[in-house]
Amino acid sequence: MKRDVEEAEREVARIESLDLEGRGVARLDDGKVAFIEGALPGERVQWARLRAKARFDTGRVTAVLAASPLRVTPRCPHFGLDAGKCGGCSMQHLDARAQVSIKQRVLEETLWHIGRLRPETVLRPVVGPVWNYRHRARLSVRFVPGKGGALVGFRERNSSYVADMHACPVLGEPVAHLIDPLRELVSGLSIRDRLPQIEVAIAQAGSGPPITVLVLRILAPLSDADRDRLRAFERGQGVGFWLQPAGPDTAEPMDPPARGDGALPLRLPEFGVEIPFRPTDFTQVNHAINEVLVRRALALLDPGPQDVIADFFCGLGNFTLPLATRAGRVRGLEGSAALLRRAEAAAAAAGFAGRVDFAARNLFEWTAADWEGLRAGLGGRIDRVLVDPPREGALAVVQSFGLDAAPPRRVVYVSCNPATLARDCAWLVHEAKWTVRAAGVVNMFPHTSHVESIAVLEPPA
């Protein structure tokens, strides 16, 4: 009887598109919209309702009745919709090339529905490796005796539990195949139930093997035996451990390095730039795509040797330092003083003294007066602007220069959130009469629904 009730509660839907979370979108007979996990555009699916709201429902696929030709077999055995499956990826069931096309469509639809915007040109997507691409990751750790010891990995889909996983094809080498060794290592530590997280940072230095750092978030001191086990793991697996007893700034190498402070190199060889970063600093997760993204952003901004450029939300100088190789003067602005100290050191090491400088500012409280002061301090003009904000966007920044009598001639906006990109661009277009010259996607996170994008805007002539 229970089985009959479950079958009766299942419905059939035809999928029209994907939403920002990678769920299939269907129009129901009652006029509501359903967001269905595991469904692809063009498919006819049977689905089970998980939650009903006044205007929409959410659910998951229980059977694919008519499959999309773009549906593929997921490479990772831990991917799926069932309870306990890893939630690190959401689109492994979709052909990798089709993922990019759908993300482009998501970007265009978001620009239109939120901002009533259509770019004059759709840029060719920035693409790269789709496996072993993650050089940055935050792995959860939990000691579960019933599972045989420690679990290490991403969280389960729609759950706070750690997935019972043994490898990860999206993590960079060698970490992709270190899940089981890490599980065994943590299980043998005295603080195995006081170690909730391992942060991964992988860097490439020249043509040699990658440099891999694993930052252990520890809530209790290590014993001498623990340290011996960690050192043996370092020697055997070719990695280095850092310990983080409190916030990110407390992370330090377990054993002080013979030289330097243990910082990793973020390399941008096309521009002759190497930026040192701590493994807890923000950098893009996909270093191969980041190199292409920097190249694309500079080509779109098209700076000349006399141009003055402002780089908002500059972080470690990912765009600032390459811009200094093309422009006359660059100022990077960022809220984190710690990141700016490392950016300044990298600029000095690259020989950019006099051409690039940095300022720590709260850019979410930026005003028109701040813009005027910045412009005055840079000789009375700012020719071009690069903006690369967090998910909250950069509305205060674009409002500060959008109505200026002497606005920048071009803005390149790099975004990790299509919704705030659409909001900010809409203000420039509808309130200040700017134009969106071009926009396109950057496939920074293959097999996930995350949409990174880039847009080019220009003021009225």
C-alpha positions in Angstrom: 0.0 0.0 0.0 2.8 2.4 0.9 4.5 1.7 -2.4 1.3 2.6 -4.3 1.0 5.9 -2.4 4.6 6.7 -3.3 4.0 5.9 -7.0 0.8 8.0 -7.0 2.7 11.0 -5.6 5.2 11.0 -8.4 4.5 13.2 -11.4 5.6 13.6 -15.0 7.1 16.8 -16.3 8.9 18.1 -19.4 12.0 20.1 -18.7 12.4 23.5 -20.4 15.7 24.8 -19.1 18.2 24.8 -16.2 18.2 27.3 -13.3 21.2 28.9 -11.6 21.6 25.8 -9.4 21.6 23.3 -12.3 18.1 22.1 -11.6 15.6 21.4 -14.4 12.8 23.9 -14.8 9.3 22.7 -15.7 5.9 24.4 -16.0 3.2 22.5 -14.2 -0.4 22.2 -15.1 -1.5 24.4 -12.2 0.7 27.2 -13.4 3.5 26.8 -10.9 7.1 26.2 -11.7 9.0 23.1 -10.6 12.8 23.0 -10.0 13.8 19.3 -10.4 17.3 18.0 -9.5 18.9 15.7 -12.0 16.7 16.7 -15.0 18.1 18.2 -18.2 16.5 20.5 -20.8 14.3 18.7 -23.3 13.8 15.6 -21.1 10.5 14.0 -20.0 11.0 12.8 -16.5 9.1 11.3 -13.6 9.8 13.2 -10.4 9.1 13.3 -6.7 8.1 16.5 -5.0 10.4 17.4 -2.1 8.9 20.8 -1.1 5.8 22.7 -2.2 5.7 26.5 -2.0 3.0 29.0 -3.0 4.6 29.8 -6.4 7.0 26.9 -7.0 7.8 23.3 -6.1 11.2 21.6 -5.7 11.8 17.9 -6.4 14.2 15.3 -7.8 14.1 12.9 -10.7 13.0 9.4 -10.0 13.1 8.1 -13.6 14.1 9.6 -17.0 11.3 8.7 -19.5 12.8 10.4 -22.5 16.5 11.3 -22.1 18.4 14.2 -23.6 21.1 13.3 -26.1 23.4 15.4 -23.9 23.0 13.1 -20.9 26.2 11.1 -20.1 27.2 8.6 -17.5 28.9 10.4 -14.6 32.6 9.7 -14.3 32.6 9.8 -10.5 30.9 6.9 -8.6 30.1 9.3 -5.8 28.0 11.6 -8.0 24.2 11.1 -7.9 20.9 12.2 -6.4 20.5 9.5 -3.8 21.0 10.2 -0.1 24.7 10.0 0.9 26.0 11.0 -2.6 28.6 13.7 -2.8 27.3 17.3 -3.3 30.5 18.7 -4.7 29.3 18.4 -8.3 25.8 19.0 -9.7 26.2 18.5 -13.5 28.3 15.4 -14.2 25.3 13.8 -15.9 25.5 16.5 -18.6 28.1 16.5 -21.5 30.9 18.9 -20.5 30.6 21.0 -23.7 26.8 21.3 -23.2 27.4 22.5 -19.7 29.2 25.6 -21.1 26.4 26.3 -23.6 23.8 26.1 -20.8 25.8 28.4 -18.6 26.0 30.9 -21.4 22.2 30.7 -21.7 21.8 31.1 -18.0 23.9 34.2 -18.1 22.0 35.7 -21.0 18.6 34.9 -19.4 19.7 36.4 -16.1 20.9 39.6 -17.7 17.5 39.9 -19.4 15.1 38.8 -16.6 16.9 40.8 -13.9 18.3 43.7 -15.9 16.5 43.8 -19.2 19.9 43.7 -20.8 21.2 42.2 -24.0 24.9 42.5 -24.8 25.8 43.6 -28.2 28.2 40.7 -28.6 28.3 37.3 -26.9 31.9 36.4 -26.1 33.4 33.0 -26.9 33.4 31.0 -23.6 36.6 30.7 -21.7 37.1 26.9 -21.3 39.9 24.5 -20.2 40.4 21.2 -18.4 37.2 19.6 -16.9 38.9 17.0 -14.7 41.6 17.5 -12.0 41.1 21.2 -12.3 40.5 22.2 -8.7 43.7 23.6 -7.2 41.8 25.0 -4.2 39.2 23.1 -2.1 37.9 22.9 1.4 37.3 19.3 2.5 35.2 18.5 5.5 36.4 15.9 8.0 34.3 13.9 10.5 35.3 10.9 12.6 32.5 8.3 12.4 33.3 5.0 14.1 30.3 3.4 12.4 31.8 4.2 9.0 35.1 2.6 10.0 36.9 5.8 10.9 37.3 9.3 9.5 35.4 10.6 6.5 37.2 13.2 4.4 35.6 15.0 1.4 32.8 17.2 0.3 29.4 17.3 2.0 26.6 15.1 0.9 24.0 16.5 -1.5 21.4 18.7 0.5 23.0 17.6 3.8 25.5 18.6 6.4 27.0 15.1 6.5 30.4 14.3 5.0 30.1 12.1 1.9 31.6 8.6 2.2 34.0 9.1 -0.7 37.4 7.5 -1.7 38.6 9.7 -4.6 37.7 12.8 -6.5 38.2 13.3 -10.2 37.8 17.1 -10.1 40.5 17.7 -7.4 44.0 18.4 -8.7 46.7 15.8 -8.4 48.0 14.4 -6.1 45.0 15.2 -3.8 42.5 13.5 -6.2 43.8 10.1 -5.0 44.7 11.1 -1.4 41.2 10.8 0.0 41.7 7.3 1.4 45.2 7.9 2.7 43.9 11.0 4.4 41.0 9.1 6.0 43.5 6.6 7.4 45.8 9.4 8.6 43.1 11.3 10.4 41.7 8.1 12.0 45.1 7.5 13.7 45.5 11.0 15.2 44.8 11.7 18.8 42.6 14.7 17.8 40.7 12.9 15.1 37.4 14.2 16.5 38.8 17.7 16.8 39.8 18.2 13.2 36.8 19.4 11.2 38.4 20.6 8.0 41.3 20.3 5.5 42.0 23.1 3.1 43.7 22.2 -0.1 46.1 24.5 -2.0 48.1 23.3 -5.0 50.5 25.5 -7.0 52.8 24.9 -9.9 56.4 26.2 -9.8 58.1 25.9 -13.1 58.2 22.6 -14.9 58.6 20.5 -11.7 55.9 18.6 -9.8 53.1 20.6 -8.1 53.5 22.0 -4.7 50.7 20.8 -2.4 49.7 22.2 1.0 47.1 20.7 3.2 45.9 23.1 6.0 44.5 21.2 9.0 41.9 23.1 11.0 42.7 21.9 14.5 40.6 22.5 17.6 43.1 20.9 20.0 46.9 20.6 20.1 48.7 17.8 18.3 50.6 15.2 20.3 54.2 14.4 19.5 53.0 11.1 17.9 50.5 13.1 15.8 53.3 15.2 14.4 55.4 12.1 13.6 52.5 10.6 11.7 52.0 13.9 9.7 55.7 14.1 8.9 55.7 10.5 7.6 52.7 11.3 5.5 54.5 14.4 4.1 57.5 12.3 3.1 55.5 9.5 1.6 52.9 11.6 -0.3 55.0 14.7 -1.3 52.7 17.2 0.5 53.2 19.8 3.2 51.0 20.4 6.3 50.0 23.7 7.7 48.2 24.0 11.1 45.3 26.4 11.6 44.2 26.6 15.3 41.8 29.6 14.9 41.0 32.0 12.0 42.7 31.8 8.5 45.5 34.2 9.6 46.6 31.8 12.3 47.6 29.1 9.7 51.4 28.4 9.7 53.6 25.5 8.4 53.8 22.7 10.9 57.5 22.8 10.5 59.1 26.2 9.6 60.6 26.0 6.0 64.3 26.3 5.6 63.8 29.4 3.5 61.0 31.9 3.1 57.6 31.8 4.8 56.2 28.8 2.9 54.1 30.9 0.6 53.0 29.3 -2.7 53.4 30.9 -6.2 50.5 31.9 -8.4 52.1 32.1 -11.8 51.0 34.2 -14.7 53.9 33.4 -17.1 52.5 35.3 -20.1 53.0 38.5 -18.1 56.2 37.5 -16.3 54.3 37.7 -13.0 54.5 35.4 -9.9 52.3 36.3 -6.9 53.0 34.6 -3.6 50.0 33.5 -1.6 49.3 31.7 1.6 47.2 28.6 1.3 44.3 30.3 3.1 44.3 33.3 0.8 41.6 33.7 -1.8 42.8 32.7 -5.3 40.8 31.2 -8.2 40.2 27.5 -7.8 41.2 26.7 -11.4 44.6 28.1 -12.2 44.6 27.0 -15.8 41.3 28.9 -16.5 42.6 31.9 -14.4 45.5 32.4 -16.8 43.1 32.5 -19.8 40.7 34.8 -17.8 43.5 37.3 -17.1 44.5 37.3 -20.7 40.9 37.8 -21.9 40.2 40.5 -19.4 43.3 42.5 -20.4 42.5 42.1 -24.1 38.9 43.4 -23.5 40.1 46.3 -21.4 42.7 47.1 -24.0 44.9 49.4 -22.0 47.4 51.7 -23.6 50.9 52.6 -22.3 49.6 56.0 -21.1 46.3 54.8 -19.5 45.5 55.1 -15.8 43.6 52.1 -14.5 41.7 51.3 -11.2 41.3 47.7 -10.3 38.5 47.3 -7.7 38.5 44.2 -5.4 42.0 43.4 -6.6 42.9 40.8 -3.9 46.5 39.6 -4.3 46.8 41.6 -7.6 45.7 38.8 -10.0 44.7 41.4 -12.6 46.6 44.4 -11.1 50.1 43.1 -11.8 49.5 42.0 -15.4 47.8 45.3 -16.0 51.0 47.0 -14.9 52.8 45.4 -17.8 50.4 47.2 -20.3 49.3 50.5 -18.7 51.0 53.6 -17.5 49.7 53.5 -13.9 47.5 51.1 -12.0 45.9 51.3 -8.5 44.5 48.2 -6.9 41.8 48.6 -4.2 40.8 45.9 -1.8 39.2 45.5 1.6 41.8 43.1 3.0 45.0 44.8 4.2 46.7 41.4 4.5 46.1 40.6 0.9 47.4 44.0 -0.1 50.6 43.5 1.8 51.3 40.4 -0.3 50.2 42.2 -3.5 52.7 45.0 -2.7 55.5 42.6 -2.2 54.8 40.9 -5.5 54.7 44.2 -7.3 58.0 45.2 -5.8 59.6 41.9 -6.7 58.3 42.3 -10.3 59.9 45.8 -10.6 56.6 47.7 -10.9 57.6 50.5 -8.4 56.1 53.8 -9.6 53.6 52.1 -11.9 51.4 50.2 -9.5 50.2 50.9 -5.9 47.4 49.7 -3.6 44.9 51.1 -1.2 42.8 49.3 1.5 39.2 50.4 1.4 35.7 49.1 2.2 34.4 49.0 -1.3 30.8 48.2 -0.2 30.7 51.6 1.3 32.4 53.4 -1.6 30.9 56.7 -2.6 31.0 59.2 -5.5 33.2 61.4 -3.2 35.6 58.4 -2.9 35.7 58.1 -6.7 36.4 61.8 -7.1 39.2 61.6 -4.5 40.7 58.5 -6.3 40.6 60.2 -9.6 42.2 63.4 -8.2 44.9 61.3 -6.6 45.7 59.7 -10.0 46.3 62.9 -11.8 42.7 63.9 -12.5 41.6 60.9 -14.7 40.9 57.2 -14.7 40.8 55.8 -18.2 39.7 52.3 -17.6 38.4 50.2 -14.7 38.4 46.5 -13.9 36.0 45.2 -11.3 36.1 41.7 -9.8 33.9 41.6 -6.8 32.6 38.7 -4.5 29.1 37.4 -4.9 27.6 40.6 -3.4 28.6 42.5 -6.5 29.9 46.0 -6.8 26.8 48.3 -6.9 28.4 51.1 -4.8 31.4 51.1 -7.0 29.6 51.3 -10.3 27.2 54.0 -9.0 30.2 56.1 -7.9 31.5 56.5 -11.5 28.4 55.8 -13.6 27.2 59.4 -13.6 30.6 61.1 -13.4 31.2 63.9 -15.9 34.5 62.2 -16.8 33.8 58.5 -16.5 36.2 55.8 -17.5 36.2 55.0 -21.2 35.7 51.3 -20.6 34.9 48.9 -17.7 35.5 45.2 -17.6 33.4 43.4 -14.9 34.4 39.9 -13.9 31.6 38.3 -11.9 31.0 35.1 -9.9 27.3 35.8 -9.6 25.1 36.5 -12.7 22.4 38.0 -10.6 24.5 40.8 -9.1 26.2 41.3 -12.4 22.8 41.9 -14.0 21.8 44.2 -11.2 25.0 46.3 -11.4 25.0 46.5 -15.2 21.3 47.4 -15.3 22.0 50.4 -13.1 24.7 51.6 -15.4 22.5 51.0 -18.5 19.2 52.3 -17.3 20.3 55.1 -14.9 23.5 56.3 -16.6 22.9 55.3 -20.2 25.9 53.0 -20.5 26.1 50.1 -23.0 26.9 46.5 -22.4 29.2 45.9 -25.4 29.9 42.2 -24.7 29.4 39.4 -22.2 30.3 35.7 -21.9 30.9 32.9 -19.5 34.1 31.5 -17.9 33.9 27.8 -17.1 35.8 28.1 -13.8 33.9 25.2 -12.1 33.2 22.4 -14.6 30.5 19.9 -13.5 28.9 22.5 -11.2 26.2 25.0 -11.8 28.5 27.9 -10.8 28.5 30.6 -13.5 31.6 32.8 -13.7 31.3 35.5 -16.3 32.9 38.6 -17.8 31.2 41.8 -19.3 32.4 44.9 -21.1 30.6 48.2 -20.6 31.2 51.7 -22.0 29.7 55.1 -21.2 27.6 57.2 -23.6 29.7 59.0 -26.2 
